[in-house]
Amino acid sequence: MASLRSFFNSPVGPKTTHFWGPIANWGVVIAGLMDMKKPHDMISGNMTGVMCIYSVLFMRFAWMVQPRNYLLLSCDASNEAVQLIQLSRWAKGNGYLGQKKDEAAPQ
């Protein structure tokens, strides 16, 4: 019980934005995971690239801020992974990472 009380009253506990900000940010990760089922032509390369940069910058912030915010760090690392997968799907679909399938090409 004492450890639960100390977490609740800690500088990164549920009484602070250091806790609720990352909890809300997990919605971005969940949305990215849900978009994995959508076709690649619905992915915005520009927005996905911006999300990759955003996640890297906030991973650095989460590491540098005192006290360290491991919840935010894990959330942004997860978002970076999801966005990199989405960016690779977009790049493959647009022919940047290999041959784009074109079934109408003459043989």
N, C-alpha and C positions, 0 to 999 in steps of 0.2 A: 504494500500500500504506500509505503514511503517513496518508493521509486516512481510510482504513478503520480504522486503528489509533486515530486521534484520535477518531473517532466511537464506537468501541467503548469507549473510556475516558472519554468525555465525561459530564457530569452528567445528560444525558438519553439516554445510550446503553443498550445491552442489559444492562448490569450493574445497572440501577436499576429501581425501580417506576415512574419517569417514562416508561419505555418499555413495560414489560409490562402496566401498568394499561390504557393506551389500546388495546394490541393485544387484550387480553381484552374491552374495551368494544366493539370492532367487532362482537362477537357480537350485541349488542343491535341494531345497525344492520342486520345481515344478517337477523335474525329479523323486523324490521319490514318489510324488503323482501320476505321470503317471505310475510308476511301480506297483501300487496297483492292476492294472488289469492283471498283468502277473501271471503265475502260481508260486506257492511257491517253486518249485524245481529250479527255476532260481535265487533265492535269495542266495547270499553268506552270510553265518552266520558270518564269520570272518570280512568281509568288513562292514557289517551292525553294528556289535559290535564296530568296530573302529569309525564309523561315530557317534555312540551314545556317545562315550568317547570324540571325537572331539567337538561335540556340547556342552557338559557339560563344557568342558574346555573353550571354547570360550564364553559361557554365563557368566562364571566367569570373563573372561577378559573384556567383554563388560560392566560389572557392576563395575569393579575396575578402568578402565581407566578413566582419567579425560580429558575432560568432558565426563560424562557417555554417552555411545552410545546406546540409546534405540532402534534404528533401527536394529543394530546388535544383540542386546539382543532378540528382537522379532523374528528375522530371525532364530537365533540358537535355540530358544525355539520351534519354529514351526518345524525345522528340527529334533530336539530331539523327538518330538511327532510322526512325520512321521517314523523315523527310529525305534522307539520302536514298532510301529504297524507292520512294516516290520519284525522286529526281532521276534515278537510273531507269525506272519504268518509262518516264517521259522521254529520256534520251534514246532509249532503245526503240520506242515507238516512232520517234521522228527520224530514225536512221543515223543518229550520232555515234552510237556504240556498236555498229555492225550493219549488216545488210538488212534493209527494210524489205519485208516480204511484199512483192508486187506481183500478183497473180495474172495481171493483164499484160505483162511484158512479153514481147515476141521472142520466140526461141529459134 
